[in-house]
């Protein structure tokens, strides 16, 4: 079974083969935890995200269709879940700096409406902009730390943050907020 390809494991999982599911879990759990930890920097959150990923695979096993390599699919799924997890940890206090920077008065919008609109706009940002913005504004990483983590220049990080904030401002204006 150790020579079984990832694709064959997925095909077996689609047919309710729990042994293949465990094999895929053993093959990728550690590597995915390392990757997600590099995004979240929190061991408990990392384990929660990777376990959620594998739980989703099992729950949706009959519908899984992977058109790329399985490892790439798992890493993309892990990144998506990690970014969603970061977003879910945001509280209204963390948004105050973003609200100030976007020049919106507190009395103009209700916090809940703003939060919903802001998340909707964040979801429409390009992946890299979204990732940089969440790491900087939500996770609180400095531009240099983000640069090292993502292996891109500090100038690019600054541009990504500026671009994200401009796009958020336009998006929120279009929503009337």
Beta strands, then each sheet from edge to edge (+ up, - down):
end
